[in-house]
Amino acid sequence: MHDATAADPQLTTNALFAASSPSLFVIAAASSGDGGGGTTGILLGSPRDDNGNLIMLGTGQQHWSTVHAADLADFFRRVLEDESAHGRYVIGNGLNPTVAELTQAAAVAAGAPGAVPGSDDEARARLGDYFAEVLLLDQGTDAAKARADLGWYPSRPSLADELRHGGLDMPGAKIAEARQGGEIEKGIGHGLRLSGAMHGTAADQGAYHAPGPTRCPAWRLKLASKIK
């Protein structure tokens, strides 16, 4: 499994908050919750086979790291309020589900009969070489430093639970309607834009993105101010 917490200059280069001081870096897993997220759009927008099953990205055996947007917001609040926060924080809920598990959960949300393994070639054709390469990696986080330094613990539902139990408030009929209107494809594009510079070795190293803070530029300014 790719170790997202290992010292890796390429990941540091793609950290969300690469400010002038190296004293604080935050790298967040793909966020979900509150009705969407780039990863959610990719799962719900999966193509289907002749039997209507969703097709997984690759074999589906790779793990992904995710975090609920509300838990991510709670982490940033703690960083802003705690003057002792320092170093490198890699944020995820620690569950690290397989893509197979997530796609099967997405099938429930989309009203599909199930999910079947795909291939690396299909994934690259679907998302492009660079982004597919990231999502085909076996990835995981445990956020041990955030727990130890800031007492941060994720408490919101996992992405798989939200998909299975309707936490995304997007039933199968609505998903089909959104896909027909191109809304899910737009969501996938949104995730691609938020993922940052996914090129060359940076993509090979599995750089993470954090849609939540990207939508809150005031937080970026506060964090940059905090660590100057």
One Martini backbone bead per residue (centre of mass of N, CA, C, O) as a GRO file, in nm:
protein
  228
    1MET     BB    1   0.097   0.035   0.021
    2HIS     BB    2   0.067   0.357   0.001
    3ASP     BB    3   0.256   0.599   0.184
    4ALA     BB    4   0.131   0.909   0.280
    5THR     BB    5   0.348   0.961   0.536
    6ALA     BB    6   0.586   0.973   0.381
    7ALA     BB    7   0.871   1.104   0.279
    8ASP     BB    8   0.767   1.335   0.007
    9PRO     BB    9   0.834   1.581  -0.211
   10GLN     BB   10   0.591   1.551  -0.407
   11LEU     BB   11   0.369   1.581  -0.196
   12THR     BB   12   0.459   1.850  -0.083
   13THR     BB   13   0.425   2.009  -0.347
   14ASN     BB   14   0.094   1.918  -0.337
   15ALA     BB   15   0.017   2.070  -0.111
   16LEU     BB   16  -0.220   2.285  -0.016
   17PHE     BB   17  -0.012   2.425   0.210
   18ALA     BB   18   0.256   2.594   0.053
   19ALA     BB   19   0.420   2.783   0.229
   20SER     BB   20   0.694   2.967   0.335
   21SER     BB   21   0.669   2.766   0.563
   22PRO     BB   22   0.764   2.428   0.681
   23SER     BB   23   0.578   2.388   0.957
   24LEU     BB   24   0.306   2.343   0.761
   25PHE     BB   25   0.125   2.052   0.644
   26VAL     BB   26  -0.158   1.966   0.425
   27ILE     BB   27  -0.301   1.637   0.358
   28ALA     BB   28  -0.589   1.534   0.186
   29ALA     BB   29  -0.827   1.345   0.135
   30ALA     BB   30  -1.093   1.265  -0.019
   31SER     BB   31  -1.389   1.423  -0.017
   32SER     BB   32  -1.710   1.396   0.148
   33GLY     BB   33  -2.029   1.485   0.145
   34ASP     BB   34  -2.287   1.697   0.118
   35GLY     BB   35  -2.365   1.561  -0.185
   36GLY     BB   36  -2.043   1.486  -0.257
   37GLY     BB   37  -1.775   1.487  -0.478
   38GLY     BB   38  -1.543   1.368  -0.686
   39THR     BB   39  -1.550   1.068  -0.598
   40THR     BB   40  -1.855   1.030  -0.611
   41GLY     BB   41  -1.885   1.094  -0.914
   42ILE     BB   42  -1.710   0.861  -1.016
   43LEU     BB   43  -1.880   0.630  -0.898
   44LEU     BB   44  -2.168   0.714  -1.013
   45GLY     BB   45  -2.027   0.742  -1.318
   46SER     BB   46  -2.006   0.463  -1.384
   47PRO     BB   47  -1.996   0.238  -1.596
   48ARG     BB   48  -2.170  -0.018  -1.780
   49ASP     BB   49  -2.274  -0.313  -1.839
   50ASP     BB   50  -2.498  -0.525  -1.994
   51ASN     BB   51  -2.632  -0.567  -1.684
   52GLY     BB   52  -2.583  -0.278  -1.517
   53ASN     BB   53  -2.312  -0.278  -1.399
   54LEU     BB   54  -2.066  -0.147  -1.235
   55ILE     BB   55  -1.743  -0.025  -1.317
   56MET     BB   56  -1.448  -0.055  -1.204
   57LEU     BB   57  -1.144   0.061  -1.104
   58GLY     BB   58  -1.014  -0.180  -1.203
   59THR     BB   59  -1.020  -0.444  -0.978
   60GLY     BB   60  -1.081  -0.306  -0.671
   61GLN     BB   61  -0.833  -0.373  -0.459
   62GLN     BB   62  -0.784  -0.097  -0.406
   63HIS     BB   63  -0.721   0.169  -0.192
   64TRP     BB   64  -0.896   0.438  -0.026
   65SER     BB   65  -0.885   0.774   0.084
   66THR     BB   66  -1.113   0.930   0.314
   67VAL     BB   67  -1.327   1.227   0.396
   68HIS     BB   68  -1.528   1.416   0.563
   69ALA     BB   69  -1.599   1.744   0.536
   70ALA     BB   70  -1.663   1.792   0.841
   71ASP     BB   71  -1.401   1.666   0.950
   72LEU     BB   72  -1.212   1.854   0.797
   73ALA     BB   73  -1.315   2.115   0.924
   74ASP     BB   74  -1.238   2.033   1.214
   75PHE     BB   75  -0.938   2.024   1.166
   76PHE     BB   76  -0.898   2.324   1.078
   77ARG     BB   77  -0.997   2.444   1.340
   78ARG     BB   78  -0.772   2.322   1.518
   79VAL     BB   79  -0.534   2.452   1.371
   80LEU     BB   80  -0.624   2.752   1.419
   81GLU     BB   81  -0.647   2.719   1.751
   82ASP     BB   82  -0.357   2.572   1.753
   83GLU     BB   83  -0.031   2.679   1.809
   84SER     BB   84   0.112   2.379   1.807
   85ALA     BB   85   0.076   2.336   1.525
   86HIS     BB   86   0.277   2.099   1.330
   87GLY     BB   87   0.383   1.995   1.035
   88ARG     BB   88   0.262   1.683   0.905
   89TYR     BB   89  -0.068   1.636   0.764
   90VAL     BB   90  -0.265   1.337   0.722
   91ILE     BB   91  -0.603   1.319   0.603
   92GLY     BB   92  -0.816   1.059   0.734
   93ASN     BB   93  -1.039   0.801   0.850
   94GLY     BB   94  -0.882   0.498   0.825
   95LEU     BB   95  -1.049   0.281   0.645
   96ASN     BB   96  -0.966   0.210   0.355
   97PRO     BB   97  -1.127   0.123   0.113
   98THR     BB   98  -1.224  -0.042  -0.145
   99VAL     BB   99  -1.330  -0.004  -0.463
  100ALA     BB  100  -1.532  -0.231  -0.449
  101GLU     BB  101  -1.692  -0.130  -0.207
  102LEU     BB  102  -1.767   0.149  -0.327
  103THR     BB  103  -1.906   0.047  -0.590
  104GLN     BB  104  -2.121  -0.122  -0.448
  105ALA     BB  105  -2.244   0.120  -0.300
  106ALA     BB  106  -2.308   0.282  -0.559
  107ALA     BB  107  -2.509   0.078  -0.672
  108VAL     BB  108  -2.722   0.126  -0.462
  109ALA     BB  109  -2.762   0.432  -0.521
  110ALA     BB  110  -2.812   0.372  -0.849
  111GLY     BB  111  -2.973   0.096  -0.897
  112ALA     BB  112  -2.778  -0.134  -0.926
  113PRO     BB  113  -2.706  -0.474  -0.917
  114GLY     BB  114  -2.385  -0.398  -0.931
  115ALA     BB  115  -2.029  -0.495  -0.939
  116VAL     BB  116  -1.738  -0.488  -1.156
  117PRO     BB  117  -1.452  -0.549  -1.277
  118GLY     BB  118  -1.195  -0.400  -1.437
  119SER     BB  119  -0.937  -0.201  -1.586
  120ASP     BB  120  -0.667  -0.016  -1.651
  121ASP     BB  121  -0.746   0.067  -1.939
  122GLU     BB  122  -1.031   0.170  -1.873
  123ALA     BB  123  -0.945   0.387  -1.669
  124ARG     BB  124  -0.774   0.554  -1.871
  125ALA     BB  125  -1.004   0.605  -2.073
  126ARG     BB  126  -1.187   0.755  -1.865
  127LEU     BB  127  -0.947   0.963  -1.706
  128GLY     BB  128  -0.672   0.917  -1.780
  129ASP     BB  129  -0.353   0.853  -1.706
  130TYR     BB  130  -0.290   1.024  -1.448
  131PHE     BB  131  -0.550   0.988  -1.275
  132ALA     BB  132  -0.562   0.680  -1.288
  133GLU     BB  133  -0.292   0.623  -1.150
  134VAL     BB  134  -0.384   0.722  -0.874
  135LEU     BB  135  -0.654   0.535  -0.848
  136LEU     BB  136  -0.471   0.258  -0.873
  137LEU     BB  137  -0.364   0.297  -0.613
  138ASP     BB  138  -0.253   0.192  -0.296
  139GLN     BB  139  -0.420   0.356  -0.028
  140GLY     BB  140  -0.332   0.525   0.297
  141THR     BB  141  -0.460   0.636   0.621
  142ASP     BB  142  -0.450   0.754   0.993
  143ALA     BB  143  -0.397   1.033   1.143
  144ALA     BB  144  -0.204   1.024   1.401
  145LYS     BB  145  -0.110   1.321   1.442
  146ALA     BB  146  -0.391   1.452   1.476
  147ARG     BB  147  -0.460   1.294   1.731
  148ALA     BB  148  -0.212   1.364   1.908
  149ASP     BB  149  -0.212   1.688   1.875
  150LEU     BB  150  -0.561   1.752   1.838
  151GLY     BB  151  -0.787   1.532   1.890
  152TRP     BB  152  -0.861   1.399   1.614
  153TYR     BB  153  -1.187   1.257   1.513
  154PRO     BB  154  -1.375   1.083   1.318
  155SER     BB  155  -1.764   1.086   1.298
  156ARG     BB  156  -1.858   1.042   1.025
  157PRO     BB  157  -1.967   0.900   0.767
  158SER     BB  158  -1.894   0.703   0.534
  159LEU     BB  159  -1.905   0.669   0.202
  160ALA     BB  160  -2.032   0.388   0.198
  161ASP     BB  161  -2.266   0.452   0.392
  162GLU     BB  162  -2.392   0.682   0.230
  163LEU     BB  163  -2.452   0.513  -0.022
  164ARG     BB  164  -2.624   0.285   0.113
  165HIS     BB  165  -2.813   0.501   0.315
  166GLY     BB  166  -2.859   0.800   0.177
  167GLY     BB  167  -2.663   1.047   0.266
  168LEU     BB  168  -2.665   1.195  -0.032
  169ASP     BB  169  -2.949   1.247  -0.145
  170MET     BB  170  -2.933   1.024  -0.418
  171PRO     BB  171  -3.122   0.860  -0.590
  172GLY     BB  172  -3.135   0.666  -0.862
  173ALA     BB  173  -3.317   0.854  -1.037
  174LYS     BB  174  -3.142   1.109  -0.995
  175ILE     BB  175  -2.884   0.997  -1.113
  176ALA     BB  176  -2.990   0.939  -1.396
  177GLU     BB  177  -3.067   1.232  -1.452
  178ALA     BB  178  -2.785   1.355  -1.408
  179ARG     BB  179  -2.640   1.190  -1.625
  180GLN     BB  180  -2.811   1.281  -1.866
  181GLY     BB  181  -2.730   1.598  -1.799
  182GLY     BB  182  -2.408   1.586  -1.703
  183GLU     BB  183  -2.350   1.623  -1.389
  184ILE     BB  184  -2.149   1.397  -1.322
  185GLU     BB  185  -1.932   1.480  -1.524
  186LYS     BB  186  -1.888   1.752  -1.389
  187GLY     BB  187  -1.793   1.631  -1.119
  188ILE     BB  188  -1.544   1.494  -1.232
  189GLY     BB  189  -1.410   1.754  -1.333
  190HIS     BB  190  -1.394   1.884  -1.055
  191GLY     BB  191  -1.203   1.673  -0.935
  192LEU     BB  192  -0.973   1.720  -1.136
  193ARG     BB  193  -0.922   2.016  -1.066
  194LEU     BB  194  -0.871   1.966  -0.750
  195SER     BB  195  -0.615   1.769  -0.776
  196GLY     BB  196  -0.421   1.916  -0.951
  197ALA     BB  197  -0.091   1.832  -1.031
  198MET     BB  198  -0.126   1.544  -1.242
  199HIS     BB  199   0.203   1.493  -1.302
  200GLY     BB  200   0.403   1.262  -1.332
  201THR     BB  201   0.541   1.192  -1.030
  202ALA     BB  202   0.306   1.308  -0.868
  203ALA     BB  203   0.101   1.096  -0.958
  204ASP     BB  204   0.267   0.843  -0.874
  205GLN     BB  205   0.242   0.943  -0.553
  206GLY     BB  206  -0.056   1.025  -0.473
  207ALA     BB  207  -0.188   1.291  -0.463
  208TYR     BB  208  -0.383   1.503  -0.279
  209HIS     BB  209  -0.715   1.635  -0.213
  210ALA     BB  210  -0.920   1.939  -0.092
  211PRO     BB  211  -1.221   2.067  -0.146
  212GLY     BB  212  -1.305   2.225   0.100
  213PRO     BB  213  -1.075   2.448   0.130
  214THR     BB  214  -1.095   2.548  -0.164
  215ARG     BB  215  -1.383   2.686  -0.086
  216CYS     BB  216  -1.196   2.839   0.160
  217PRO     BB  217  -0.986   3.094   0.134
  218ALA     BB  218  -0.975   3.206   0.424
  219TRP     BB  219  -0.824   2.964   0.544
  220ARG     BB  220  -0.568   2.996   0.382
  221LEU     BB  221  -0.494   3.271   0.492
  222LYS     BB  222  -0.481   3.193   0.791
  223LEU     BB  223  -0.265   2.974   0.762
  224ALA     BB  224  -0.047   3.146   0.632
  225SER     BB  225  -0.036   3.343   0.871
  226LYS     BB  226   0.032   3.133   1.100
  227ILE     BB  227   0.324   3.025   0.943
  228LYS     BB  228   0.511   3.291   0.911
   0.00000   0.00000   0.00000
